[in-house]
Amino acid sequence: MTMSPITEPESATFRVDRFDVPRAALAAFMARLRITQRLLGERDGCRQNLVLEGPAQGDSVAVVTIVEWASDAAMAGARAAMQAHYAREGFDPAAFMRELGIRPDMLAYRAV
């Protein structure tokens, strides 16, 4: 059985973020992540918006987010909207993750 792609590779952009989250910080991190997921899911051009939790390794849990955007422009618009939202809230995502001991690895990918 062969699988066909769901989207056109030349247009889709994927934001794939992986977080190593200390177990003690998981509830606070997931609460904040769900807010972000909801806001991103409401944006034009958001095709998929997934949050995945891996098995615990030691005292941390791997959390992966995958957001598929229709285009680079859609992803850039979402990034700008989230930055504006965080500025209005006075929320600093980098400081939040540092305080909780979360190690992020965040990159954008293109389908090939």
Biotite code that builds the C-alpha atoms (Angstrom):
import biotite.structure as struc

atoms = struc.array([
    struc.Atom([0.000, 0.000, 0.000], chain_id="A", res_id=1, res_name="MET", atom_name="CA", element="C"),
    struc.Atom([1.402, 3.388, -0.935], chain_id="A", res_id=2, res_name="THR", atom_name="CA", element="C"),
    struc.Atom([0.572, 6.601, 0.837], chain_id="A", res_id=3, res_name="MET", atom_name="CA", element="C"),
    struc.Atom([-0.001, 9.808, -1.041], chain_id="A", res_id=4, res_name="SER", atom_name="CA", element="C"),
    struc.Atom([0.846, 13.196, 0.462], chain_id="A", res_id=5, res_name="PRO", atom_name="CA", element="C"),
    struc.Atom([-2.019, 15.156, 1.948], chain_id="A", res_id=6, res_name="ILE", atom_name="CA", element="C"),
    struc.Atom([-0.600, 18.532, 0.945], chain_id="A", res_id=7, res_name="THR", atom_name="CA", element="C"),
    struc.Atom([1.434, 19.948, -1.886], chain_id="A", res_id=8, res_name="GLU", atom_name="CA", element="C"),
    struc.Atom([5.088, 19.724, -0.789], chain_id="A", res_id=9, res_name="PRO", atom_name="CA", element="C"),
    struc.Atom([6.164, 22.914, -2.496], chain_id="A", res_id=10, res_name="GLU", atom_name="CA", element="C"),
    struc.Atom([3.734, 25.076, -0.546], chain_id="A", res_id=11, res_name="SER", atom_name="CA", element="C"),
    struc.Atom([3.562, 23.634, 2.953], chain_id="A", res_id=12, res_name="ALA", atom_name="CA", element="C"),
    struc.Atom([5.797, 24.801, 5.777], chain_id="A", res_id=13, res_name="THR", atom_name="CA", element="C"),
    struc.Atom([5.991, 22.848, 9.028], chain_id="A", res_id=14, res_name="PHE", atom_name="CA", element="C"),
    struc.Atom([6.975, 24.248, 12.385], chain_id="A", res_id=15, res_name="ARG", atom_name="CA", element="C"),
    struc.Atom([8.268, 21.379, 14.517], chain_id="A", res_id=16, res_name="VAL", atom_name="CA", element="C"),
    struc.Atom([9.155, 22.194, 18.105], chain_id="A", res_id=17, res_name="ASP", atom_name="CA", element="C"),
    struc.Atom([10.473, 19.686, 20.632], chain_id="A", res_id=18, res_name="ARG", atom_name="CA", element="C"),
    struc.Atom([10.573, 20.427, 24.335], chain_id="A", res_id=19, res_name="PHE", atom_name="CA", element="C"),
    struc.Atom([12.244, 18.453, 27.122], chain_id="A", res_id=20, res_name="ASP", atom_name="CA", element="C"),
    struc.Atom([9.953, 19.278, 30.025], chain_id="A", res_id=21, res_name="VAL", atom_name="CA", element="C"),
    struc.Atom([10.707, 18.387, 33.654], chain_id="A", res_id=22, res_name="PRO", atom_name="CA", element="C"),
    struc.Atom([7.807, 16.321, 35.024], chain_id="A", res_id=23, res_name="ARG", atom_name="CA", element="C"),
    struc.Atom([7.246, 18.899, 37.772], chain_id="A", res_id=24, res_name="ALA", atom_name="CA", element="C"),
    struc.Atom([6.705, 21.604, 35.115], chain_id="A", res_id=25, res_name="ALA", atom_name="CA", element="C"),
    struc.Atom([4.520, 19.576, 32.741], chain_id="A", res_id=26, res_name="LEU", atom_name="CA", element="C"),
    struc.Atom([1.112, 20.836, 33.955], chain_id="A", res_id=27, res_name="ALA", atom_name="CA", element="C"),
    struc.Atom([2.123, 24.525, 33.784], chain_id="A", res_id=28, res_name="ALA", atom_name="CA", element="C"),
    struc.Atom([3.773, 24.037, 30.393], chain_id="A", res_id=29, res_name="PHE", atom_name="CA", element="C"),
    struc.Atom([0.781, 22.177, 28.911], chain_id="A", res_id=30, res_name="MET", atom_name="CA", element="C"),
    struc.Atom([-1.656, 24.843, 30.167], chain_id="A", res_id=31, res_name="ALA", atom_name="CA", element="C"),
    struc.Atom([0.322, 27.558, 28.372], chain_id="A", res_id=32, res_name="ARG", atom_name="CA", element="C"),
    struc.Atom([0.846, 25.352, 25.308], chain_id="A", res_id=33, res_name="LEU", atom_name="CA", element="C"),
    struc.Atom([-2.908, 24.743, 24.924], chain_id="A", res_id=34, res_name="ARG", atom_name="CA", element="C"),
    struc.Atom([-3.511, 28.515, 24.796], chain_id="A", res_id=35, res_name="ILE", atom_name="CA", element="C"),
    struc.Atom([-0.904, 28.876, 22.065], chain_id="A", res_id=36, res_name="THR", atom_name="CA", element="C"),
    struc.Atom([-2.279, 25.867, 20.183], chain_id="A", res_id=37, res_name="GLN", atom_name="CA", element="C"),
    struc.Atom([-5.797, 27.338, 20.214], chain_id="A", res_id=38, res_name="ARG", atom_name="CA", element="C"),
    struc.Atom([-4.625, 30.750, 18.996], chain_id="A", res_id=39, res_name="LEU", atom_name="CA", element="C"),
    struc.Atom([-2.498, 29.251, 16.213], chain_id="A", res_id=40, res_name="LEU", atom_name="CA", element="C"),
    struc.Atom([-5.325, 26.953, 15.151], chain_id="A", res_id=41, res_name="GLY", atom_name="CA", element="C"),
    struc.Atom([-7.563, 29.986, 14.602], chain_id="A", res_id=42, res_name="GLU", atom_name="CA", element="C"),
    struc.Atom([-5.080, 31.582, 12.170], chain_id="A", res_id=43, res_name="ARG", atom_name="CA", element="C"),
    struc.Atom([-5.649, 31.544, 8.411], chain_id="A", res_id=44, res_name="ASP", atom_name="CA", element="C"),
    struc.Atom([-3.352, 29.072, 6.738], chain_id="A", res_id=45, res_name="GLY", atom_name="CA", element="C"),
    struc.Atom([-3.105, 26.663, 9.676], chain_id="A", res_id=46, res_name="CYS", atom_name="CA", element="C"),
    struc.Atom([-3.691, 23.203, 8.188], chain_id="A", res_id=47, res_name="ARG", atom_name="CA", element="C"),
    struc.Atom([-2.721, 20.979, 11.130], chain_id="A", res_id=48, res_name="GLN", atom_name="CA", element="C"),
    struc.Atom([-1.880, 21.741, 14.736], chain_id="A", res_id=49, res_name="ASN", atom_name="CA", element="C"),
    struc.Atom([-0.723, 18.778, 16.788], chain_id="A", res_id=50, res_name="LEU", atom_name="CA", element="C"),
    struc.Atom([0.671, 18.350, 20.298], chain_id="A", res_id=51, res_name="VAL", atom_name="CA", element="C"),
    struc.Atom([2.372, 15.022, 20.972], chain_id="A", res_id=52, res_name="LEU", atom_name="CA", element="C"),
    struc.Atom([3.696, 13.698, 24.257], chain_id="A", res_id=53, res_name="GLU", atom_name="CA", element="C"),
    struc.Atom([6.409, 11.068, 24.304], chain_id="A", res_id=54, res_name="GLY", atom_name="CA", element="C"),
    struc.Atom([7.297, 8.693, 27.086], chain_id="A", res_id=55, res_name="PRO", atom_name="CA", element="C"),
    struc.Atom([9.048, 10.023, 30.164], chain_id="A", res_id=56, res_name="ALA", atom_name="CA", element="C"),
    struc.Atom([12.820, 9.720, 30.053], chain_id="A", res_id=57, res_name="GLN", atom_name="CA", element="C"),
    struc.Atom([14.358, 10.118, 33.459], chain_id="A", res_id=58, res_name="GLY", atom_name="CA", element="C"),
    struc.Atom([12.723, 13.074, 35.132], chain_id="A", res_id=59, res_name="ASP", atom_name="CA", element="C"),
    struc.Atom([11.575, 14.767, 31.895], chain_id="A", res_id=60, res_name="SER", atom_name="CA", element="C"),
    struc.Atom([8.916, 14.281, 29.248], chain_id="A", res_id=61, res_name="VAL", atom_name="CA", element="C"),
    struc.Atom([9.325, 15.015, 25.537], chain_id="A", res_id=62, res_name="ALA", atom_name="CA", element="C"),
    struc.Atom([6.573, 17.195, 24.089], chain_id="A", res_id=63, res_name="VAL", atom_name="CA", element="C"),
    struc.Atom([6.510, 17.821, 20.342], chain_id="A", res_id=64, res_name="VAL", atom_name="CA", element="C"),
    struc.Atom([4.338, 20.305, 18.487], chain_id="A", res_id=65, res_name="THR", atom_name="CA", element="C"),
    struc.Atom([3.813, 20.133, 14.736], chain_id="A", res_id=66, res_name="ILE", atom_name="CA", element="C"),
    struc.Atom([2.013, 22.942, 12.952], chain_id="A", res_id=67, res_name="VAL", atom_name="CA", element="C"),
    struc.Atom([1.507, 22.763, 9.201], chain_id="A", res_id=68, res_name="GLU", atom_name="CA", element="C"),
    struc.Atom([1.138, 26.123, 7.467], chain_id="A", res_id=69, res_name="TRP", atom_name="CA", element="C"),
    struc.Atom([-0.165, 26.683, 3.964], chain_id="A", res_id=70, res_name="ALA", atom_name="CA", element="C"),
    struc.Atom([2.806, 28.942, 3.215], chain_id="A", res_id=71, res_name="SER", atom_name="CA", element="C"),
    struc.Atom([5.788, 30.768, 4.658], chain_id="A", res_id=72, res_name="ASP", atom_name="CA", element="C"),
    struc.Atom([3.658, 33.916, 4.683], chain_id="A", res_id=73, res_name="ALA", atom_name="CA", element="C"),
    struc.Atom([0.971, 32.227, 6.800], chain_id="A", res_id=74, res_name="ALA", atom_name="CA", element="C"),
    struc.Atom([3.601, 31.067, 9.289], chain_id="A", res_id=75, res_name="MET", atom_name="CA", element="C"),
    struc.Atom([5.199, 34.536, 9.413], chain_id="A", res_id=76, res_name="ALA", atom_name="CA", element="C"),
    struc.Atom([1.792, 36.135, 10.006], chain_id="A", res_id=77, res_name="GLY", atom_name="CA", element="C"),
    struc.Atom([1.090, 33.725, 12.853], chain_id="A", res_id=78, res_name="ALA", atom_name="CA", element="C"),
    struc.Atom([4.497, 34.424, 14.396], chain_id="A", res_id=79, res_name="ARG", atom_name="CA", element="C"),
    struc.Atom([3.845, 38.188, 14.305], chain_id="A", res_id=80, res_name="ALA", atom_name="CA", element="C"),
    struc.Atom([0.363, 37.737, 15.769], chain_id="A", res_id=81, res_name="ALA", atom_name="CA", element="C"),
    struc.Atom([1.694, 35.580, 18.612], chain_id="A", res_id=82, res_name="MET", atom_name="CA", element="C"),
    struc.Atom([4.470, 38.069, 19.382], chain_id="A", res_id=83, res_name="GLN", atom_name="CA", element="C"),
    struc.Atom([1.877, 40.855, 19.565], chain_id="A", res_id=84, res_name="ALA", atom_name="CA", element="C"),
    struc.Atom([-0.365, 38.700, 21.784], chain_id="A", res_id=85, res_name="HIS", atom_name="CA", element="C"),
    struc.Atom([2.520, 37.932, 24.151], chain_id="A", res_id=86, res_name="TYR", atom_name="CA", element="C"),
    struc.Atom([3.511, 41.612, 24.269], chain_id="A", res_id=87, res_name="ALA", atom_name="CA", element="C"),
    struc.Atom([-0.065, 42.585, 25.257], chain_id="A", res_id=88, res_name="ARG", atom_name="CA", element="C"),
    struc.Atom([0.011, 39.914, 27.999], chain_id="A", res_id=89, res_name="GLU", atom_name="CA", element="C"),
    struc.Atom([3.481, 40.816, 29.158], chain_id="A", res_id=90, res_name="GLY", atom_name="CA", element="C"),
    struc.Atom([4.444, 37.167, 28.650], chain_id="A", res_id=91, res_name="PHE", atom_name="CA", element="C"),
    struc.Atom([8.014, 36.184, 27.761], chain_id="A", res_id=92, res_name="ASP", atom_name="CA", element="C"),
    struc.Atom([8.037, 32.598, 26.406], chain_id="A", res_id=93, res_name="PRO", atom_name="CA", element="C"),
    struc.Atom([11.835, 32.241, 26.641], chain_id="A", res_id=94, res_name="ALA", atom_name="CA", element="C"),
    struc.Atom([11.869, 33.372, 30.290], chain_id="A", res_id=95, res_name="ALA", atom_name="CA", element="C"),
    struc.Atom([8.926, 31.071, 31.080], chain_id="A", res_id=96, res_name="PHE", atom_name="CA", element="C"),
    struc.Atom([10.794, 28.067, 29.676], chain_id="A", res_id=97, res_name="MET", atom_name="CA", element="C"),
    struc.Atom([14.039, 29.016, 31.440], chain_id="A", res_id=98, res_name="ARG", atom_name="CA", element="C"),
    struc.Atom([12.253, 29.361, 34.777], chain_id="A", res_id=99, res_name="GLU", atom_name="CA", element="C"),
    struc.Atom([10.657, 25.926, 34.396], chain_id="A", res_id=100, res_name="LEU", atom_name="CA", element="C"),
    struc.Atom([13.862, 24.265, 33.168], chain_id="A", res_id=101, res_name="GLY", atom_name="CA", element="C"),
    struc.Atom([12.392, 23.428, 29.758], chain_id="A", res_id=102, res_name="ILE", atom_name="CA", element="C"),
    struc.Atom([14.867, 22.794, 26.935], chain_id="A", res_id=103, res_name="ARG", atom_name="CA", element="C"),
    struc.Atom([13.396, 23.745, 23.535], chain_id="A", res_id=104, res_name="PRO", atom_name="CA", element="C"),
    struc.Atom([14.511, 22.767, 20.035], chain_id="A", res_id=105, res_name="ASP", atom_name="CA", element="C"),
    struc.Atom([12.455, 24.736, 17.499], chain_id="A", res_id=106, res_name="MET", atom_name="CA", element="C"),
    struc.Atom([12.810, 24.671, 13.714], chain_id="A", res_id=107, res_name="LEU", atom_name="CA", element="C"),
    struc.Atom([10.808, 25.178, 10.519], chain_id="A", res_id=108, res_name="ALA", atom_name="CA", element="C"),
    struc.Atom([10.814, 22.499, 7.817], chain_id="A", res_id=109, res_name="TYR", atom_name="CA", element="C"),
    struc.Atom([9.636, 22.150, 4.223], chain_id="A", res_id=110, res_name="ARG", atom_name="CA", element="C"),
    struc.Atom([8.133, 19.027, 2.733], chain_id="A", res_id=111, res_name="ALA", atom_name="CA", element="C"),
    struc.Atom([10.367, 17.450, 0.074], chain_id="A", res_id=112, res_name="VAL", atom_name="CA", element="C"),
])
